[in-house]
Amino acid sequence: MSAKRMDYVVTTVHRDSSPEEIRAWLIERVAYYLELPAGKIDPELELAEYGMDSVYTMSMIAEIEDHLGVKIDEMAAWKYSTINALVEYAENLISEQVHSAR
């Protein structure tokens, strides 16, 4: 399933953000790290194909944790190597936290 590209800038996200908002935010973060226009980032393309190194990748994982309030497995960026896969993984973590809090 291909993600629809967003035409607006998402400056921040939080655990109540929609998957589309999280995806748009992650696209913007990857674009920022790579100094590329957000429109050039394909959420289905592996981050390694853009040349994301481990430092940028771990920085992005830390941002996901900070903004969404979840703990991301250190290997997540390699297991979930596309933006869409990371969004799905983060959404599952949020869902698990919500259900375990009940």
VENJO-V403163 format. One record per residue. N is the residue number from 1. RES is the residue in one small letter. PHI is phi in radians with two decimals (999 if undefined). OMEGA is omega in degrees with one decimal (* if undefined). BURIAL is b if it has 24 or more other ideal C-beta (glycine too) atoms within 12 Angstrom, else e. Layout:
{{N & RES & PHI & OMEGA & BURIAL} {N & RES & PHI & OMEGA & BURIAL}}
//
This chain:
{{1 & m & 999 & -178.6 & e} {2 & s & -1.56 & -179.9 & e} {3 & a & -1.42 & 175.2 & b} {4 & k & -1.32 & 178.7 & e} {5 & r & -1.30 & 179.7 & e} {6 & m & -1.65 & 180.0 & b} {7 & d & -1.74 & -178.9 & e} {8 & y & -2.12 & -179.0 & e} {9 & v & -1.68 & 176.5 & e} {10 & v & -1.79 & -175.3 & e} {11 & t & -1.46 & 178.2 & e} {12 & t & -2.71 & 175.2 & e} {13 & v & -2.35 & 177.1 & b} {14 & h & -2.59 & -173.5 & e} {15 & r & -1.09 & 177.9 & b} {16 & d & -1.62 & 178.8 & e} {17 & s & -1.21 & 177.8 & b} {18 & s & -1.28 & 175.3 & e} {19 & p & -0.98 & 179.6 & b} {20 & e & -1.15 & 177.4 & e} {21 & e & -1.18 & 177.9 & b} {22 & i & -1.11 & 178.8 & b} {23 & r & -1.06 & -179.9 & b} {24 & a & -1.08 & 179.2 & b} {25 & w & -1.13 & 178.9 & b} {26 & l & -1.13 & 175.7 & b} {27 & i & -1.04 & 179.0 & b} {28 & e & -1.10 & -179.7 & b} {29 & r & -1.15 & 178.2 & b} {30 & v & -1.10 & 178.4 & b} {31 & a & -1.04 & 178.7 & b} {32 & y & -1.07 & -178.2 & e} {33 & y & -1.09 & -176.6 & b} {34 & l & -1.62 & -178.0 & b} {35 & e & 0.97 & 177.9 & e} {36 & l & -2.16 & 172.4 & e} {37 & p & -1.15 & -179.4 & e} {38 & a & -0.99 & 179.3 & b} {39 & g & -1.14 & 178.5 & e} {40 & k & -1.55 & -177.0 & e} {41 & i & -1.65 & 178.0 & b} {42 & d & -1.73 & -177.2 & e} {43 & p & -1.17 & 177.9 & b} {44 & e & -1.67 & -178.4 & e} {45 & l & -1.50 & 179.2 & e} {46 & e & -1.08 & -177.8 & e} {47 & l & -1.03 & 179.1 & b} {48 & a & -1.07 & 179.3 & e} {49 & e & -1.19 & 175.0 & e} {50 & y & -1.50 & -177.9 & b} {51 & g & 1.56 & 177.0 & e} {52 & m & -1.14 & 178.3 & b} {53 & d & -1.53 & -174.8 & e} {54 & s & -1.12 & 179.6 & e} {55 & v & -1.14 & 178.2 & e} {56 & y & -1.10 & -177.6 & e} {57 & t & -1.11 & 179.6 & b} {58 & m & -1.19 & 175.1 & e} {59 & s & -1.11 & 179.3 & e} {60 & m & -1.15 & 177.4 & b} {61 & i & -1.07 & 178.1 & b} {62 & a & -1.07 & 177.7 & e} {63 & e & -1.14 & 177.8 & b} {64 & i & -1.04 & 179.8 & b} {65 & e & -1.04 & -178.1 & b} {66 & d & -1.09 & -174.9 & e} {67 & h & -1.37 & -175.4 & b} {68 & l & -1.75 & 178.2 & b} {69 & g & 1.19 & 178.1 & e} {70 & v & -2.17 & 175.3 & b} {71 & k & -1.73 & -178.2 & e} {72 & i & -1.67 & 174.3 & b} {73 & d & -1.01 & -177.2 & e} {74 & e & -1.04 & -179.6 & e} {75 & m & -1.59 & -174.9 & e} {76 & a & -1.00 & -177.0 & b} {77 & a & -1.15 & 178.3 & b} {78 & w & -1.60 & 176.4 & e} {79 & k & -1.32 & -178.3 & e} {80 & y & -2.00 & -163.8 & b} {81 & s & -1.56 & 175.5 & e} {82 & t & -2.08 & 176.9 & b} {83 & i & -1.06 & -179.8 & b} {84 & n & -1.07 & 178.9 & b} {85 & a & -1.17 & 177.4 & b} {86 & l & -1.15 & 177.9 & b} {87 & v & -1.09 & 180.0 & b} {88 & e & -1.09 & 178.4 & b} {89 & y & -1.06 & 179.9 & b} {90 & a & -1.09 & 178.5 & b} {91 & e & -1.07 & 177.8 & b} {92 & n & -1.12 & 178.3 & e} {93 & l & -1.10 & 178.8 & b} {94 & i & -1.09 & -179.8 & b} {95 & s & -1.07 & 178.3 & e} {96 & e & -1.08 & 179.7 & e} {97 & q & -1.14 & -179.6 & e} {98 & v & -1.13 & -178.9 & e} {99 & h & -1.23 & 179.4 & e} {100 & s & -1.32 & 179.0 & e} {101 & a & -1.41 & -177.9 & e} {102 & r & -1.42 & * & e}}
//
